[in-house]
Amino acid sequence: MTRMRRWTTPHQRRRSRGEKHPVLDFLFSYYSHRPGHLERWQPGPGVVLEGASARRFLERKGYLETPDGVMLDPAGFTEGRAKTAEFVLRLLSATASRSPRLSCFGLHEWAMVYRESANEVRHSQLPLRLGSAGTDGVVESLEIRCGHFDAFRFFTEPARPLNSLRPAREDQVDFEQPGCLHANMDLFKWAYKLDPFVPAELVGDCFELAADIRELDMRASPYDLASFGYSPVRIETPEGRAAYARAQAGFARRAAPLREHLIAHCQRLLSELGKVPTTRGKQL
C-alpha cells in the first residue's frame, strides 16, 4: 500500500547505506513483517477479485481461481493458523476487558539500562540524557510496574527485582492491559501473524499506531535523541509523567477499535472453521 512507503522507503534506503535508526528500526527488526509485505495490498478472506488485474494475485501463494474470480484459498487457513487466531482472540479479549493503567511512565526503557555501563546499553551510540548515575537514580526513585513480558525480559538483572509484577510468557493473557504501549504496538504483530487472512488496511492501521507509539516510547526513554530530531518526554519530572500519561491514554483510545476489529476478525475466521472460541483472563 502506498501509505506504508512513508516508513518502508526511508527504512530501505537507510539499510542500503548501513545506517541505524534507534527509533524506527524497531518496527522492522523486533517486528518481523517484511517491508515488501507491508506495502502489499491484500483483500483478506471471502473477497472475490474480478477482472484481468485480479490474476496477478495468482502469482502469490494461497490464492486460487474460481468461476467468479480470484480469492484466498480457505484451505490456507490451516490448523496452525487457527491456533494462532485462538490465542490472539484470547489475548486481545482479555486485554480489552480491563481498564487502562497509565502509571508505568515508560520506565521499562530505563530498567533496560539500569546499572549498565555506557558501552553496554542497547543503543550505545546514543548518550544517556542524565548519565548513568542519573538514570539509575530515576529507576530507584519511581515504582516500576511493567506487566508486558516482552519488555520485562530485557530488564537488566539488577532491575528485575525492582518490578512489582512478575510477567511470564505463559501468563501473558493474564497480564496485558490496554494502557500498555507495548500491548498496543503489538496489535501490529497480531495482525500480520495471520497474514494474508487479515485485510491490508487493518494491518496498515495497526502499523501506523505502532509507529506513533514507538516515537513516544523512545522520547520517554533515558536516551538523548536530539541528533535524530526527537525532543524528550522528561518522565523524571512530574510534568513529564503527566504528559506521558496523557499521550498513553490517547494511544489506548486509538488502539481500542483496532483491538475490537481484530477480535471480531478472529471470531469470524474461527467461526468459519466451525470452532467455538473461548476467552479467559483475570483482572489485575
N, C-alpha and C positions, 0 to 999 in steps of 0.2 A: 504494500500500500504506500502511496506517495507520502502520506503524512509521517510515516515511520522513518523516512530518509532524513528528517531533521536530526535524528540521532545516529542512524546507521551510516550515513555517508561520512560525517566527520570522524566517526569511530574507525571506519575502514581506512581513511586517509592517515589518521594517527598511527594505526597499526602498520601501514606500509612504510612509515617513516621511523618506526621503532619508538614512538613516543608513548609515554604512560600518562593517564589522566586519573588522579586519585579519587575523583567523584564518579565519573561516567563509566570507567572501565568495568566497574562492579556490575553494571547492567548486562554485560556480555561475558563476564568471567564467572562470577558467582552464579548467575543465571545462565543456563546452557543453551538457550534458544539462539540459533544462528541468525546473524543479521539478514542473510538472504531469505530465511524462512519468515522473519518478522516482516519483511517487505512484501511477502507473497500473499495475495488475496485468496481466500477460500470461503465457500458459502456455508460450510457446516453441513450437518446431516439433513436428509429429507428434502433437499433443494435440487430440482432438475434444471440444468442449464441447457438452453436451446441455442441453435444457430451454429454457424461454422466455427466461430471462435471458441465454442464450448469444447471442441475436440482437442484443444490444447491441453485440457485437464487430463486427457488420456495418457499424456506423457508422464504424469505423476503417478506415484504408487498409490493404490487404493481407490482409484476411480474406475467406473465401468460405463459402458454404453447401453442404454435401454431404448426401447421403441420411442420413448418420449424425449430423450436427450441424454445428457451425461450427468452422473451423480456419484456421490460417495458410495462405495460398496458397503452395505450394512455388515457384511461378514468381516470387515476390517475392525469392527468393534469386538475385539477378542475378549476372552476371559480375563486376560491380564489388564486390558483397558477397563473392563468392568470393575475389577478390584480397585484400580486407581480411582475410578469415579465414586465407588462406595466410600473409600477413605476420604476423598475430597468432600463428599457430601456430609459425612460425619463431622469432619473438622470444621467446615465452614458453618454448619448448622449450630454446632456447639458454640463457636465464636460469636455468631450473630445473636445467640440467646443471652449474652452477657452485656452489662453496661460498660462503656468505655472507661478505662482507668488512665488518667492523664498526669500521673505523678512520677514517671520514670525519668523525665528530663534528659533523655539521651545518654544516660551515664554508662550504657553498655560500651560505647566507644572509648570512654575514659578507663573503664575497667580492663579493656584490651591492651592498654599500655601501662597499667599500674605497676610501678616498681621495675619497669624495663629501662635499660639504658637507651640513649638516643639512637644508637645504631641498630637496636634490636626491635624497635617498634614496627608495626605493619607498614606504615608509609614513612620509611626512614629518610626519604628525600625531602620531607616537609618538616619544618621546625614545629615544636610544641609552643602554643601561644604563651603558656605560663611556665614553660620549662618543666623539667622532670619533677622537681620538688613541688612546684606549684600545682602540677597535675595530680600528684599523689595526695596533696592536701585536700583538693576538691573531692576526690574519691572517699577519703576518710571522713569528711565533714558532712556528707549527704547520705541519706538512705538509698541503697541500691535495691530495686525490686524488679528484676528482669525475669519475665516468665517465658521468654522465647528461647527455646533450646538452641537454635542455630545462631543466636547471638551469644548466649551464655557459654557455649562450648569454646568460644575464642577468648574468654576471660583468661588473664594470666593466673597462674596458680595462687599467688598471694591474694588476688581479688575474689576468687571463688567463695571463700568463707564469708565475705562481706555481703554477698547477695542473700536477701531474706527469703528468696524462693529457691527451690531445687528442681528446675525443669529437667526432664529427661526425654529422650526420643520416644519411649513407649508411653509417656504421659502427655504427649503433645496435644491431644484432643481435650485434655482436662485443663490445660494451662492457657491456651491462646485467648486473647481478648481483643475487642475491636478498636481499642485505642492504641494498640501497639503498632509502631511504624513498620516493623519488620513483618508482622502478620498482614498488614495492608499491602506492603510491597509484594509479598508472596502470592497475592491474588494473580499476579502475572505468571508465576510458576505454575499454579494450579490450572490456569487456563491453557498454557502451552503443553502441559503434561498430557492433555487429552487431544492434542493436535493430531489429525486435522478435523476432529469431531467437535470443534468449537469454532464458531464464525470468526473470521479475521477481525471484524470490528470489535468484538469483545476482547480478544487478545490484545489488540491495539489500545483499547481504553485502559486495560489493566497495566499495560506497559507505560503509558503516559503517566498514570498515577504513580507507578513505581519510580519513574524518573524524577518527578517532582518531589516525592518523599525523600529520595536519596539525597537531593540537594540539602534539605533541612537536616537530615541525618548527619551529614558531614559538616555543615555550617555550625551545628551544635557540638561538634567533636572538639577534642583538645588541639587539633592541628591548625596551623596558620595557613589559610588557603588564599591569602591576599594576592599571591602571584598568579592565581588562576581566576581572579575576579570575584571571589566569594567573600562577603562580609560575615563576621562571626555572629552567632546567636550565643551570647555570653551566659550560659546556664550556671556559671559560678556566682551570678548575681541574682537577687530576687526579681529584678526587671527582666533579665534574660530567661529565667524559668517561666515567668508569666507569659512571655512572648512565645516560648516553645509550646506551652500547654495550649495556647490559643491556636497555633498552627496545627498542633496534633489533633485538636478537636475538629478543625476544618477538614483534615485528611480523613478522619473517622467518618465524617458525614459524606465525603466523596466516595469512600470505599463501600459504604453500606449498600447502595443499589447495585454495585458491581458484584458484591458478595451474594446478594439475593438473586441476581441474574445467573451466576454460576451455580448456585444451589438448585434453581429451577431447571437449569440445563442438565445437570447431573441426574435429577429426578426423571427428566424426560428420557434421557439415554437409558437409564436403568429400567424404566417402565416399559420401554420398547423391547427390552430383553426378557420381560416377564419377571423381573426381580422385585422384591419388596424391600426397599431400603430402610435401614434403622438408624436412629441418631442416639448418641449418648454424650455424656459430659457433665461436669459438675460446676457449680458456680464457685468462683474463687472468693 
